[in-house]
């Protein structure tokens, strides 16, 4: 059996140009496909100004502390 680790690999200029052109065309086709994809629809935001609500500082602190413990940080 021959050991092929020492053999030189020959690449021609034509094969390099062909490979580069194929890569370029693949990138253009992929980019065109992504550009043609529809953007996701988002729900409209509620009108401003938002309704003001009074917060209880003790209850907000309790909820924040519990959320920190339950979600591990």
Secondary structure, 3 states (H helix, E strand, C coil): CCCHHHCCCCCCHHHHHHHHHHHHHHHHHHHHHHHHCCCCCCCCCCCCCCCCCCCCHHHHHHHHHHHHHHCCC
